[in-house]
Every structure is written in C-alpha cells, then in structure tokens.
Amino acid sequence: MSYHEPVLLHQCMEGLQIDPDGIFVDATFGGGGHSRGILDQLSGGKLFGFDQDQDARRNAEFINENIFSFIPVNFRYMKKYLRLNGVNNVDGILADLGVSSHQIDIPERGFSIRYDADLDMRMDQRTALTAREIINTYDETALQGILSKYGEVRNAKTLAAALVAARPLNTVSQLKQVLKPLAPKHRENKYMAQVFQSLRIEVNDELSALEELLMQCEQLIKVGGRLVVISYHSLEDRLVKNFINKGNFLGIEQKDFYGNLQRPFTPVNRKPIVPSAEEIESNPRARSAKLRIAERLSWQRN
C-alpha cells in the first residue's frame, strides 16, 4: 500500500515544538508520515493517531504500542477517545486535512476523475452515505446548494438540473459525461475537481467535522501547546484561519471590556506557510497546501 510523502513535514515538526516527554495527537494518521516525524522526537512521551479509513490501520501495526496508540475513528470524536485512554490534555495536535493520496490512487474508492469506478467517496467505508446516493436521491435544490457551497461551482443550478435529468448515475464515467458539456473550455479538469470536491465534502461531512475538531483542540491543548493544521482548499483554510485569528468560524472579532481580543489561540505564523517549489515537484499533492500554526492562550470561554 503506497502513501505519498507527508506534506510540509519539517515545518510541521518545527511548529509543534515537540517536548520528548509530551503527549501529542496526529488527527489524520493516513500513511503515518507525520506520526513518524513526531515519534522520532519522543522518548518518554506518547502519540495518539486517529484515522477513520480502515486502510490506515495497517500502517500503524509496526509502531511500538508503548509510545503510540492508533484510534480508528473520525477526529470529530477525538476528545471522547482520548478521555477513554485517560488523557484530558495534550501538548500539541496536528491535522493534515482532506483526502489522502492513497484514497485518490485506489480506483474503487471513487475519489478521482482519472479512474472509472462506483461513485463512492467515503473516507470511512463503514458509513452508509455515498456520492451515488447523493446524486440519485437529493432533490435539485439540495444538489445546487452542495455544488455551490462546497465546490464553488458557478453554474451549480444548471448542473443540478442536468444531474437530475440524467439519473440514474452510478459511476465516475457516467458523471463525467454529464459534466463535460457544462465545463468551461480549457478548464474541464478543474471544473470536475470542484464537483468531486463538493460531493466528497457532503459524503464525509468534512466541514462540520473540522469545526468539531477545532473546538475540541481548544479544550484539549494545554496553555502554551501548539495546533498545527494543513488545509488544501479555501473552505477548510477559512475555518482554520478564522478560528485561530478570531476565536470563531465567522471571523468576527470579539473583545472584552479592555479591548483584548477574545480567542483561545494566537497565530504563530501570520500568513500560511506554503511548500517550496522543490517539494511541489517531488510531491504534487503539496501544491495547494497551506499550513497554519497556533499557540494555546490562557483565555477560556464563559
């Protein structure tokens, strides 16, 4: 099972400021690349790795259980499962968001426009909702909303009507046949990627899960601890940026009586860190990556 190189590995490790005796979380274990980077710096500490994809579990089998625990659930349940393991606070949390290279490269998962397969797109194959069910059962208004909100598809209304008219659509190739006539010239692949992104986000409830993760990071990370997040599209990055900079997902400043900004984190890097040209050349998945690092403050919500 091949996984690509972890994105922005050095910058993530630097951002976490790893205490060899600390407790850390890799919220998106995947191929274990970032986890290995953390484990290399631990001595008396502990790492917890979360991943809802059953394929990821195999990559955790080689790791010493004394310093690492793999938890096979969505990171939205992080707080619950850490507490089941006797952990109430951690020194740092890392999350590498979005779909993994492995998931994209396995044709039968249905994530990629490159392969014909059933329209699946589930990150956790134990769940019921698939892209095929969305396309074939959601009404036109609901489809338009998903395409517009999650894929930022400009002709979402026209596309939604075309999808309903073309039902049933069960495979990637069938979906592509509907998309091709509606895609802007010379931008067909980007258009299809936007549509696939919108379906994938809906299937996996990604943005709600991310909001839950960030709120739990506020509760779990110790004062002075670090939050390190890599995002790959504007919807994810906006949530992360607003939460770190403003303390909420709407990006609204809230200040106390003395004019102090009320937020649980302070940004370590004002602008997102992006990969070098060399990293993008060796690892194309890194192309759209944005890394944000934040430090936990002592402020608490009422």
C-alpha positions in Angstrom: 0.0 0.0 0.0 1.7 3.2 -1.1 1.3 6.6 0.6 2.9 9.7 -0.7 5.4 11.8 1.4 4.0 13.8 4.2 3.4 17.4 3.3 5.4 20.2 4.9 6.9 17.7 7.3 9.8 19.8 8.6 7.6 22.8 9.1 5.0 20.8 11.0 7.6 19.3 13.3 9.1 22.7 14.0 5.6 24.2 14.6 4.6 21.6 17.1 7.7 22.4 19.3 7.9 18.7 20.4 8.6 18.0 24.0 10.2 14.5 24.1 8.0 13.7 27.2 4.8 15.3 25.9 1.5 13.9 24.7 0.6 14.6 21.1 -2.1 13.8 18.6 -2.0 13.2 14.9 -5.6 13.7 14.0 -5.1 12.4 10.4 -2.7 9.4 10.6 -3.0 8.2 7.0 0.3 6.8 5.9 1.9 7.7 9.2 4.4 10.1 7.8 3.8 13.0 10.2 3.4 10.5 13.0 6.8 9.1 12.3 8.2 12.6 12.5 6.7 13.1 15.9 7.7 9.7 17.2 11.3 10.2 16.2 11.4 13.1 18.8 9.6 11.3 21.6 11.3 9.5 24.5 9.0 9.4 27.5 6.1 10.9 25.6 3.0 9.4 23.8 1.4 9.9 20.5 -2.3 9.1 19.6 -3.1 8.7 15.9 -6.7 9.0 14.6 -8.0 7.9 11.2 -11.4 6.8 10.1 -10.1 5.0 7.0 -9.6 1.3 7.6 -6.6 1.2 5.3 -4.7 3.5 7.6 -4.8 0.9 10.4 -2.3 -1.3 8.6 0.3 1.5 8.6 0.1 1.7 12.4 0.8 -2.0 13.1 4.6 -1.7 13.2 4.6 1.1 15.8 5.6 0.4 19.4 2.4 0.4 21.4 4.2 1.8 24.5 4.6 5.2 22.8 1.8 5.1 20.2 -1.9 4.3 20.1 -4.0 4.1 16.9 -7.7 5.0 17.3 -9.8 4.0 14.2 -12.4 6.8 14.3 -13.1 10.2 12.8 -11.2 13.0 14.5 -14.5 14.6 15.5 -14.6 12.0 18.3 -11.0 12.9 19.5 -11.9 14.2 22.9 -14.1 11.2 23.8 -11.5 8.7 22.8 -8.6 10.5 24.4 -10.5 10.6 27.7 -11.2 6.8 27.4 -7.5 6.5 27.3 -7.0 8.6 30.4 -5.9 11.8 28.6 -7.5 15.1 29.3 -4.9 17.5 28.0 -2.2 17.3 25.3 0.9 19.3 24.3 0.0 19.5 20.6 -2.3 18.4 17.8 -1.6 18.1 14.1 -4.2 17.7 11.4 -3.4 17.2 7.6 -6.9 17.7 6.2 -8.6 16.5 3.1 -8.4 13.3 1.0 -5.2 11.4 1.1 -3.1 10.5 -1.9 -3.7 6.8 -1.1 -7.5 7.3 -1.2 -7.3 9.1 -4.6 -5.0 6.5 -6.1 -7.3 3.5 -5.2 -9.7 3.5 -8.2 -12.5 1.6 -6.5 -12.8 4.4 -3.8 -14.3 6.7 -6.5 -12.4 9.8 -5.4 -10.6 10.5 -8.6 -11.7 11.7 -12.1 -8.9 9.6 -13.5 -10.5 6.2 -12.9 -13.9 4.7 -13.6 -15.5 3.3 -10.5 -18.7 3.4 -8.5 -19.5 6.8 -7.1 -18.4 6.1 -3.5 -16.1 8.7 -2.0 -16.5 7.5 1.6 -13.4 8.0 3.8 -14.9 5.7 6.3 -16.4 2.8 4.4 -18.4 1.7 7.4 -20.8 4.7 6.8 -23.8 4.5 4.6 -24.0 7.7 2.6 -22.2 7.6 -0.8 -21.8 10.1 -3.7 -24.0 7.8 -5.8 -26.9 8.2 -3.2 -26.4 11.9 -3.2 -26.6 12.3 -6.9 -29.5 10.0 -7.3 -31.7 10.9 -4.4 -31.1 14.6 -3.4 -33.5 17.0 -5.0 -32.4 19.6 -7.4 -32.3 22.4 -4.9 -30.2 20.4 -2.4 -27.8 19.4 -5.2 -27.4 23.0 -6.3 -26.6 24.0 -2.7 -23.9 21.4 -2.3 -22.3 22.3 -5.7 -22.4 26.0 -4.9 -21.3 25.9 -1.3 -18.8 23.1 -1.2 -17.4 23.2 -4.8 -17.9 26.9 -5.6 -19.3 25.7 -8.9 -20.5 28.8 -10.9 -23.2 27.1 -12.9 -24.5 25.0 -10.0 -28.2 25.5 -10.9 -27.7 24.3 -14.5 -25.6 21.4 -13.4 -28.0 20.3 -10.7 -30.8 20.2 -13.3 -28.6 18.2 -15.6 -27.7 15.6 -12.9 -31.4 15.1 -12.0 -32.3 14.7 -15.7 -29.5 12.1 -16.3 -30.4 9.8 -13.4 -29.5 7.1 -12.6 -25.8 7.9 -12.4 -23.8 5.2 -10.7 -20.2 5.5 -12.0 -17.5 8.1 -12.4 -17.6 7.8 -16.2 -21.4 8.4 -16.2 -21.0 11.5 -14.1 -18.2 12.8 -16.3 -20.4 12.5 -19.3 -22.8 14.9 -17.7 -20.1 17.3 -16.6 -18.1 17.6 -19.9 -20.7 19.7 -21.9 -21.1 22.1 -18.9 -17.4 22.6 -18.1 -15.7 25.8 -19.2 -13.4 25.3 -22.1 -9.8 24.5 -21.2 -10.8 24.2 -17.5 -12.6 20.8 -17.7 -10.4 19.1 -15.1 -10.6 21.9 -12.6 -14.4 22.0 -13.0 -14.7 18.3 -12.5 -12.4 18.5 -9.5 -14.7 21.2 -8.0 -17.7 18.9 -8.5 -15.9 15.9 -7.0 -14.8 18.1 -4.0 -18.4 19.2 -3.3 -19.7 15.6 -3.3 -16.8 14.3 -1.2 -17.3 17.0 1.4 -21.0 16.2 1.6 -20.4 12.4 1.8 -17.9 12.8 4.7 -19.5 15.8 6.4 -16.0 17.3 6.3 -16.6 20.9 7.3 -18.7 20.1 10.3 -16.2 17.5 11.4 -13.4 20.2 11.1 -15.3 22.7 13.2 -15.8 20.0 15.9 -12.1 19.1 15.8 -11.0 22.8 16.2 -13.4 23.3 19.2 -12.0 20.2 20.8 -8.5 21.4 20.2 -9.4 24.5 22.3 -10.5 22.2 25.2 -7.6 19.7 24.9 -4.4 21.6 24.2 -2.5 22.9 27.2 -1.6 26.6 27.6 1.5 27.1 25.5 0.7 24.0 23.4 0.5 24.0 19.7 -2.1 23.5 17.0 -0.8 22.6 13.5 -3.2 22.4 10.6 -2.6 21.8 6.8 -5.6 22.6 4.6 -6.0 22.2 0.8 -8.9 24.4 -0.2 -10.3 27.8 0.7 -13.3 26.4 2.6 -11.1 24.5 5.1 -8.5 27.2 5.3 -11.1 29.9 6.0 -12.5 27.9 9.0 -9.0 27.3 10.4 -7.9 30.9 9.8 -11.0 32.4 11.4 -10.8 30.1 14.4 -7.1 30.9 15.1 -7.3 34.6 14.4 -10.7 35.5 15.8 -11.7 32.6 18.0 -14.8 31.7 15.9 -15.7 30.4 12.5 -17.3 33.6 11.2 -14.2 35.7 11.5 -15.9 38.2 13.8 -13.7 40.0 16.4 -15.0 39.8 19.9 -13.2 41.9 22.5 -13.5 42.3 26.3 -14.1 45.5 28.2 -10.4 46.4 27.9 -10.3 45.8 24.2 -8.5 42.5 24.4 -9.4 40.1 21.6 -11.2 37.0 23.0 -9.7 33.9 21.4 -8.2 30.7 22.6 -5.2 30.7 20.2 -2.8 33.2 18.8 -1.3 32.6 15.4 2.4 31.7 15.2 2.6 32.5 11.5 0.6 35.5 10.3 0.4 34.1 6.8 0.1 30.5 5.9 3.2 28.5 5.2 3.3 27.0 1.7 5.5 24.3 0.2 8.7 25.2 -1.7 8.9 24.6 -5.5 11.2 21.6 -4.8 8.6 20.0 -2.5 5.8 20.5 -5.0 7.9 19.0 -7.8 8.6 15.9 -5.7 5.1 15.7 -4.1 2.4 17.3 -6.4 -0.2 16.8 -3.6 1.5 19.6 -1.7 0.7 22.2 -4.4 -2.4 23.7 -2.7 -1.3 23.1 0.9 -1.5 25.9 3.4 0.0 25.4 6.9 -1.2 27.4 9.9 0.3 27.1 13.4 -1.2 28.5 16.6 -0.3 28.6 20.3 -2.8 28.0 23.0 -3.5 31.0 25.2 -4.9 31.0 28.8 -8.2 32.6 27.7 -11.3 30.5 28.4 -14.8 30.8 27.0 -17.5 31.7 29.6 
